[in-house]
Amino acid sequence: MKESDSKTEQKRPTIMVSSCVYGIEELLEQVFAILSGAGFTVWMSHKGTVPVDPAKSNFDNCLAAVENCDLFLGILTTRYGSGKDKTTGEQSITHRELLRALELNKPRWFLAHHDLVFARRLLGDIGHENAHTRKGLKLVHQGAVNDLRVIDMYDAVIQAEKDLKDRVGNWAQPFVTKEDGNVFVVAQFLRFGEAVEFVKQMGVKSTAPGSEGGVQ
């Protein structure tokens, strides 16, 4: 690689795409193509582009990627993701990635599937509006969601525990089809030049986007 090419590569913002894979493979393929085509370095486990240290566990490699990326895109669906321990109740890899991104206050964007948002609202309507009240529930079937902690993930993203006036960086864009998801990704990330400037100005390691809103 030429020195000029190496410098160009170093200037490319790195975006971590975090999600479960099941059921949204085609969306992930298209998101990867859009972001790569826009000039980002894309870290996505589905595509095998997350940096892997053979001396670390899968969990640690994924969390290291969250810590080292410039931007974070989370895609929430009704599937909780892999890596969870049914015996100890440990969180899935995707759940841990999301919480780490929030903890680090990463510049972040989220897509949330309509069915997930609907399931949360339905449970809220019958008195199970938070993780504490949902804790005693047990799924008999897993057709709608396969783990109620996907709703905990959504609540963390929209900062459900805070008053509306105190929520910052809590946008979660609902989507139904892959086309819906693509529209959001194109609108937010196809401005590559602006993204580079954003990274420079905001400080990529400890800042969050100033957007508010999303589905409450």
Secondary structure, DSSP 8 states (H G I E B T S, - for coil): --HHHHHHHHHS-EEEEEE--TT-HHHHHHHHHHHHHTT-EEEEGGGT-S---TTS-HHHHHHHHHHH-SEEEEEE-S---S--BTTTTB--HHHHHHHHHHHTT--EEEEEEHHHHHHHHHHHHTT--SHHHHTT---S--SS-S-THHHHHHHHHHTTTS-GGG--S---EEESSHHHHHHHHHHHHS-HHHHHHHHHHHTTTT-------S--
